[in-house]
Amino acid sequence: MNKSIENIKNSVSKKIISLSSHGGDIRRVFMLGQELKMQNPDLNLIDLSLGNPDVEHPKEVDQALISLLGGNSTAKENPSHRYMDAAGLPEVRNYIASQLSISEGVSVVQDSVYLTVGAAGGLQILLRSFLDEGDEAIIFSPFFPEYVPYILNFDAVPVICPCDAQHKPNVEAFAKLITNKTKLVLLNSPNNPSGVVYPRDHLEKIFAVLNEKFKSTGQVIHVVSDEPYSRVIYKNEIFPNILPLYPFSWVVRSYSKDLCLAGERIGYIAWSESLLKQLPFIPNTFRNASRILGFVCAPRLMQSLIPHIYHERVDVDIYENRVSEFVDYLTKNGFNVVKPQAGFFVFPQSPIQDDRLFCDRLVSHGVLCVPGSGFGSPGYFRASLTQDISLIEEAARRIVDCARAA
């Protein structure tokens, strides 16, 4: 009987079991909260684990969907539910390209836009298209935990570069990590979990290193910029666009956060017209990658929605106010916190060195947060402020109480 059980367990892919050991802290903590609530429905638990946006999506989204499904738009726009070009509907790609050409300050054309199943789908397509076995991909800590298994899944090597105390890239450390196996650099700004926007001067220094490498050796190192929070920027903050700054750059965006459509899984990859001319085969490469990965194409109805709601946003002030209240309270009570510039995450330093132990202790105080170790930054923890302000204020008080008890 034991032998049979062992054989059944061994029938599962060893690689996926190995990959499952990476990047699972967020879901682990979230599922812990779900389990605790099932055991005790009256449990007073404040869940700050999962980055699931709660601000109401703009009413224009529903109005546009009703119009599309009701046949009130033109026949060309009215969505059927059939397959289309894996790259996405041509008229939608053309629309996005025209908008990006204005906002990014560089020419983007229809064939340099590829619609994807969310930002994660876009990242998978890019990594599958560029990474071979043994290639190296540089990521900056703190990083989105899924980056590590994403890279390992394609038999490439994640190389982690530290950031400074303000969660900005350490350019000197970055330059030393580049080898002849470096294939790409994966940026995440505005950053999850810190909420920090990488300054233009830091990006320019990173790109200068890469340009010098290309000039001296001919080595092409791609920059993939994961930007799901690029339109959830706080007032008075500036987000630098990378397409004009580096010739081998690829932008990945989605509508999960700026429109609160996380469950609809719609995003895109964009790159410059000049890069398309150097790599004219890349759209077909992406088509093949998406086919191999099983995506085939992004949801057609969500594609059709984009031109109707492209300029809409959720009320970012709600997130900014929550973050300010939370950070101010923790800071006044002795926590070291870098104030975010975008999004709804906060990444305080743990009051004890063992961040996992502190997050475990928080559970007994009725708060779920994610240890910073899962983001490549031990000694910190992430709080996702996707709750009503009253709950966030209460969570901050509980976190301070837990720190004092420690």
C-alpha positions in Angstrom: 0.0 0.0 0.0 2.8 2.4 0.9 4.6 1.5 -2.3 1.5 2.3 -4.3 1.1 5.7 -2.6 4.8 6.4 -3.3 4.4 5.4 -7.0 1.4 7.7 -7.3 3.4 10.6 -5.8 6.3 9.9 -8.2 4.0 10.1 -11.2 3.8 13.9 -10.7 6.5 15.9 -12.6 9.5 16.4 -10.4 10.2 19.7 -12.1 6.8 21.2 -11.2 7.2 20.1 -7.7 10.6 21.8 -7.6 9.2 25.0 -9.1 6.4 24.9 -6.6 8.9 25.5 -3.8 9.6 29.0 -5.3 7.3 32.0 -5.1 4.5 30.5 -3.1 4.4 32.7 0.0 1.7 35.0 -1.2 -0.8 32.2 -2.0 0.3 30.2 1.0 -0.6 33.1 3.4 -3.8 33.8 1.5 -4.9 30.2 1.6 -4.0 30.1 5.4 -6.5 33.0 5.8 -9.2 31.2 3.8 -8.7 28.0 5.9 -8.9 30.0 9.2 -12.1 31.7 8.1 -13.6 28.3 7.2 -12.7 27.0 10.6 -14.1 30.0 12.3 -16.4 32.3 10.2 -16.6 34.8 13.1 -12.8 35.2 13.2 -11.8 38.8 13.2 -9.0 38.5 10.6 -7.7 41.3 8.4 -6.1 39.8 5.3 -3.4 42.0 3.8 -1.8 39.1 1.8 -3.1 39.0 -1.7 -2.8 41.9 -4.2 -6.5 41.7 -5.2 -7.6 45.2 -6.0 -10.9 46.2 -4.3 -11.6 49.7 -5.6 -14.6 49.6 -7.9 -13.9 49.6 -11.6 -15.1 52.6 -13.6 -18.7 52.5 -14.6 -17.7 53.1 -18.2 -16.3 49.5 -18.3 -19.8 48.0 -17.7 -21.4 50.5 -20.1 -19.0 49.6 -22.8 -19.5 45.9 -22.3 -23.2 46.2 -22.4 -22.9 48.2 -25.6 -20.6 45.6 -27.2 -22.7 42.6 -26.2 -25.9 44.4 -27.2 -24.8 45.1 -30.7 -25.0 48.8 -30.3 -21.5 49.3 -31.8 -20.5 48.8 -35.3 -20.3 45.3 -36.8 -16.6 45.5 -36.9 -16.3 46.2 -33.2 -19.1 43.9 -32.1 -17.3 40.9 -30.6 -18.1 37.4 -31.7 -16.6 34.5 -29.6 -14.4 33.0 -32.4 -10.7 32.6 -32.7 -8.7 35.5 -34.2 -5.0 36.2 -34.9 -3.1 35.1 -31.9 -1.5 38.6 -31.7 -4.9 40.1 -31.2 -7.6 42.0 -33.1 -5.8 44.3 -35.6 -8.0 47.3 -34.9 -7.3 47.0 -31.2 -3.6 46.6 -31.7 -3.6 49.6 -34.0 -5.5 51.7 -31.4 -3.1 50.8 -28.6 -0.1 51.5 -30.9 -1.4 55.0 -31.7 -1.9 55.8 -28.0 1.5 54.5 -27.0 3.2 56.5 -29.8 1.9 59.6 -28.0 2.5 58.6 -24.4 5.8 56.8 -24.8 7.4 59.4 -27.1 8.5 56.7 -29.6 6.9 55.2 -32.7 4.8 52.1 -31.9 2.9 50.3 -34.7 0.2 47.7 -35.0 2.8 44.9 -35.4 4.7 46.0 -32.4 1.8 45.4 -30.1 0.8 41.9 -29.0 -2.3 41.3 -26.8 -1.8 38.8 -24.0 -3.6 36.9 -21.2 -2.7 39.5 -18.6 0.8 40.7 -17.8 1.8 37.3 -16.6 0.9 35.8 -20.0 3.0 38.5 -21.7 6.0 37.7 -19.5 5.7 34.0 -20.3 5.7 34.7 -24.0 8.8 37.0 -23.7 10.7 34.6 -21.5 9.9 31.6 -23.8 10.9 33.6 -26.9 14.3 34.7 -25.5 15.6 32.2 -22.9 17.5 29.1 -23.8 18.9 26.5 -21.3 21.7 28.1 -19.2 20.9 31.7 -20.1 20.9 34.2 -17.3 18.1 36.7 -16.4 18.8 39.4 -13.9 16.1 40.5 -11.5 16.2 43.1 -8.8 15.2 42.4 -5.2 12.7 42.9 -3.9 11.0 41.2 -6.8 7.6 39.7 -7.6 8.1 36.1 -6.3 6.8 34.4 -9.5 9.8 35.7 -11.5 12.0 33.0 -10.1 9.9 30.0 -11.1 9.0 31.7 -14.4 12.7 31.8 -15.3 13.6 28.4 -14.0 10.7 26.9 -15.9 12.6 27.6 -19.1 15.8 26.1 -17.7 17.4 29.5 -17.4 19.1 31.0 -14.3 17.7 33.8 -12.2 20.4 36.2 -11.1 19.4 38.4 -8.2 20.7 41.9 -8.0 20.2 43.8 -4.7 18.6 47.2 -4.4 19.6 49.9 -1.9 17.9 50.8 1.3 15.3 52.9 -0.7 14.5 49.8 -2.9 16.2 51.4 -5.9 18.5 49.3 -8.2 22.2 49.1 -7.1 23.8 49.9 -10.5 27.3 49.0 -9.4 26.3 45.6 -8.2 24.2 45.2 -11.4 27.2 45.9 -13.7 29.3 43.1 -11.9 26.6 40.5 -12.4 26.6 40.7 -16.2 28.2 37.8 -18.0 28.4 36.4 -21.5 25.3 34.3 -20.5 23.1 37.3 -19.6 20.2 37.3 -22.0 17.8 39.7 -20.4 17.0 42.0 -17.5 13.6 41.9 -15.9 12.5 45.2 -14.4 9.4 45.8 -12.3 8.6 49.5 -11.8 6.4 50.6 -10.1 7.7 47.8 -8.0 5.7 45.0 -6.3 6.2 44.8 -3.3 7.8 48.2 -2.5 5.6 50.6 -4.5 8.8 52.4 -5.5 9.2 53.9 -9.0 12.7 53.4 -10.4 14.1 56.9 -11.1 15.0 57.8 -14.6 18.7 58.4 -13.7 19.0 54.8 -12.3 17.4 53.4 -15.4 19.7 55.4 -17.7 22.8 54.1 -15.7 21.5 50.5 -16.2 21.0 51.1 -19.9 24.4 52.7 -20.2 26.0 49.5 -18.8 24.0 47.4 -21.4 24.8 49.8 -24.3 28.5 49.6 -23.4 28.3 45.8 -23.4 26.7 45.8 -26.8 29.2 48.3 -28.2 32.3 46.4 -26.9 31.2 42.8 -27.5 28.0 42.9 -29.7 26.1 41.1 -26.9 22.4 41.9 -27.1 20.7 42.0 -23.6 17.0 42.5 -23.7 15.2 44.6 -21.1 11.7 43.4 -20.2 9.8 46.0 -18.2 6.8 44.5 -16.2 4.5 47.5 -15.6 1.1 46.5 -14.3 1.2 49.5 -11.9 2.3 52.1 -14.4 -1.1 53.8 -14.4 -1.6 53.6 -10.7 0.9 56.4 -10.0 0.2 58.8 -7.2 -0.2 62.5 -7.9 3.0 64.5 -8.3 5.0 61.3 -9.1 6.7 60.8 -12.5 6.9 57.4 -14.3 9.8 57.2 -16.8 9.0 55.4 -20.0 11.7 53.0 -21.1 11.0 52.5 -24.8 12.8 55.7 -25.8 15.7 55.0 -23.4 17.0 51.6 -24.6 16.8 50.1 -28.1 16.1 46.5 -26.9 13.3 47.1 -24.5 9.9 45.4 -24.2 7.0 46.8 -22.1 4.4 44.5 -20.5 1.2 46.1 -19.2 -2.3 45.0 -18.2 -5.6 46.4 -17.1 -5.7 44.4 -13.8 -4.8 47.2 -11.5 -5.6 50.5 -13.2 -9.1 49.3 -14.1 -9.6 46.6 -11.4 -10.0 43.9 -14.0 -7.6 41.4 -12.5 -10.0 38.5 -13.1 -10.4 39.3 -16.8 -6.8 38.6 -17.8 -6.1 41.1 -20.5 -2.8 42.8 -21.2 -0.2 43.4 -23.9 3.4 43.5 -25.0 4.7 46.6 -26.8 8.0 47.5 -28.4 9.2 50.2 -30.7 8.8 50.3 -34.5 12.6 50.6 -34.8 13.1 47.3 -32.8 10.4 45.7 -35.0 12.5 46.6 -38.1 15.5 44.9 -36.6 13.5 41.8 -35.5 10.7 41.6 -38.2 10.1 37.9 -37.3 9.3 38.5 -33.6 5.5 38.8 -33.9 5.5 35.3 -35.4 7.9 34.1 -32.7 5.4 35.4 -30.1 2.5 33.7 -31.9 4.4 30.4 -31.7 5.3 30.9 -28.1 1.7 31.6 -27.1 0.6 28.5 -29.0 3.2 26.3 -27.3 2.3 27.7 -23.9 -1.3 27.1 -24.6 -2.7 30.7 -24.4 -3.5 30.8 -28.2 -4.9 34.3 -27.8 -6.2 36.8 -25.2 -9.9 36.9 -24.5 -11.7 38.4 -27.5 -14.4 40.3 -25.6 -11.8 42.0 -23.4 -9.7 42.9 -26.4 -12.7 44.6 -28.0 -13.3 46.5 -24.7 -9.9 48.2 -24.7 -10.5 51.1 -27.1 -13.6 52.1 -25.2 -12.0 52.3 -21.8 -8.3 52.9 -22.5 -8.2 56.4 -20.9 -10.3 55.4 -17.8 -8.8 54.8 -14.4 -9.8 53.8 -10.9 -9.6 56.4 -8.2 -5.9 56.2 -7.4 -6.4 58.7 -4.6 -8.1 56.0 -2.6 -4.9 53.9 -2.7 -2.7 56.8 -2.0 -4.7 57.9 1.1 -4.7 54.3 2.5 -0.9 54.0 2.0 -0.3 57.4 3.6 -2.3 56.6 6.7 -0.7 53.1 7.0 2.9 54.3 6.5 2.4 57.4 8.8 1.1 55.2 11.6 3.9 52.6 11.4 6.6 55.3 11.0 5.3 57.1 14.1 5.6 53.9 16.0 9.2 53.1 15.1 8.9 51.1 11.9 11.3 51.8 9.0 9.1 52.2 5.9 10.0 53.6 2.4 6.9 55.4 1.3 5.5 54.0 -2.0 4.9 56.1 -5.1 2.3 53.9 -6.7 0.0 51.0 -6.2 -1.4 49.6 -3.0 1.5 47.7 -1.5 3.7 48.7 1.5 7.0 47.0 2.3 8.0 47.8 5.9 11.1 46.5 7.6 10.3 43.7 10.1 10.8 44.7 13.7 12.7 41.4 14.2 15.3 39.9 11.8 13.2 36.8 11.1 10.4 38.1 8.9 8.7 34.8 8.6 8.5 34.5 12.3 7.1 38.0 12.6 4.4 37.2 10.0 3.5 34.0 11.9 3.1 36.1 15.1 0.9 38.5 13.2 -1.6 35.8 12.5 -2.2 35.5 16.3 -2.9 39.2 16.3 -5.5 38.8 13.5 -3.4 40.1 10.5 -2.1 38.3 7.4 1.0 39.7 5.7 3.6 38.1 3.5 7.3 37.7 4.6 9.8 39.7 2.6 11.9 36.6 2.1 9.5 35.5 -0.5 10.3 38.7 -2.5 14.1 38.1 -2.1 14.4 40.6 0.7 14.6 39.0 4.1 13.9 41.3 7.1 10.8 42.9 5.5 7.1 42.1 5.0 4.5 43.1 2.5 1.1 44.5 3.3 -1.5 44.7 0.5 -3.9 47.6 1.4 -6.9 46.3 -0.5 -9.3 46.7 2.4 -11.5 49.5 3.7 -9.6 52.3 5.4 -11.0 51.4 8.8 -9.6 47.9 8.5 -6.3 49.1 7.3 -6.0 51.5 10.3 -6.9 48.6 12.6 -4.4 46.3 10.9 -1.7 49.0 11.5 -2.5 49.1 15.2 -2.4 45.3 15.4 1.0 45.2 13.7 2.4 47.8 16.1 1.0 45.8 19.0 2.6 42.6 17.7 6.0 44.4 17.3 5.8 45.6 20.9 4.9 42.1 22.1 7.9 40.7 20.3 
